[in-house]
Amino acid sequence: QSVLRNAFIYTGDAAHRCIPAGALRIAAGRIDWIGESADLPAQDFAPAEDFGGRVVIPGLINTHTHGGLGIHRGVCDVGDFQAWARQLAPHTSTLTLEDNR
């Protein structure tokens, strides 16, 4: 179980509620409580992690893609971002804006 507090929470519910000083509790892999940090139920199972006002969007699934990079699969499947960029650069540095349309 874990608790996040002091987070800006966009709930994504039908009312599009935003909770500027929000908290949420996660139990068994699911959010079981969400609300104002001040209203957070007493905890005895997990310390609260202070999110310092960072944004939390429960349930967001990031589905964006960079379609043009699909042809470069396998160029660098291991390593950090810098290693990936160095290995990909020779294949993409000559591309023009028109090539990417």
C-alpha positions in Angstrom: 0.0 0.0 0.0 1.2 3.5 -0.7 0.0 7.1 -0.3 0.8 10.1 -2.5 0.0 13.5 -1.0 0.6 17.1 -2.0 -0.2 16.4 -5.6 -2.2 18.3 -8.2 -4.6 15.6 -9.2 -6.8 15.6 -12.4 -9.4 12.9 -11.7 -10.6 12.4 -15.2 -14.1 11.8 -13.9 -17.3 13.1 -15.6 -17.0 16.4 -13.7 -13.3 16.9 -14.7 -12.4 17.6 -11.1 -8.9 18.9 -10.3 -7.6 18.7 -6.7 -4.7 21.2 -6.3 -3.6 19.8 -3.0 -4.7 16.2 -3.5 -3.8 12.8 -2.1 -4.5 9.3 -3.2 -4.1 5.9 -1.6 -3.2 2.8 -3.5 -4.0 -0.6 -2.1 -3.6 -4.0 -3.9 -2.6 -2.1 -7.1 -5.8 0.0 -7.2 -6.6 3.5 -6.1 -8.9 3.1 -3.1 -9.2 6.7 -1.9 -8.7 10.1 -3.6 -9.3 13.6 -2.2 -7.8 16.6 -0.5 -4.5 15.9 1.3 -6.1 17.5 4.4 -8.9 14.9 4.4 -6.5 11.9 4.0 -7.6 9.1 6.4 -5.2 8.3 9.2 -2.5 5.9 8.0 -0.8 3.3 10.0 0.3 1.1 7.1 2.4 3.3 4.8 4.2 6.7 5.0 2.9 9.3 2.6 5.1 10.3 -0.3 5.1 14.1 -0.8 4.7 14.8 -4.5 5.6 18.5 -4.1 2.7 19.7 -6.3 3.6 17.5 -9.2 0.7 16.5 -11.5 -1.0 13.0 -11.1 -3.5 11.8 -13.7 -4.7 8.4 -12.6 -5.7 6.1 -15.4 -4.0 8.1 -18.1 -2.7 5.8 -20.9 -0.2 7.6 -23.1 -1.0 6.3 -26.6 1.1 8.8 -28.6 3.6 7.4 -31.0 6.5 8.4 -33.3 5.4 6.5 -36.3 8.5 7.4 -38.4 10.8 5.8 -35.9 9.1 2.4 -36.3 11.4 1.6 -39.2 14.4 2.0 -36.9 13.3 -0.8 -34.5 16.4 -2.8 -33.5 18.8 0.0 -34.0 19.2 0.4 -30.3 17.0 -1.6 -28.1 19.4 -1.5 -25.1 20.8 1.5 -23.3 19.7 4.9 -22.2 18.3 7.8 -24.2 21.8 9.2 -25.1 23.0 5.8 -26.4 19.8 5.5 -28.4 20.2 9.0 -29.9 23.8 8.4 -30.9 23.0 5.1 -32.6 19.9 6.5 -34.4 21.5 9.8 -35.6 23.3 8.4 -38.6 20.0 7.0 -39.9 17.9 10.2 -39.3 20.3 13.2 -39.6 19.9 13.5 -43.3 16.1 13.4 -43.2 14.2 16.5 -44.3 10.9 17.8 -43.2 9.4 16.5 -46.4 10.8 13.0 -45.6 8.9 13.0 -42.4 5.5 13.8 -43.9 
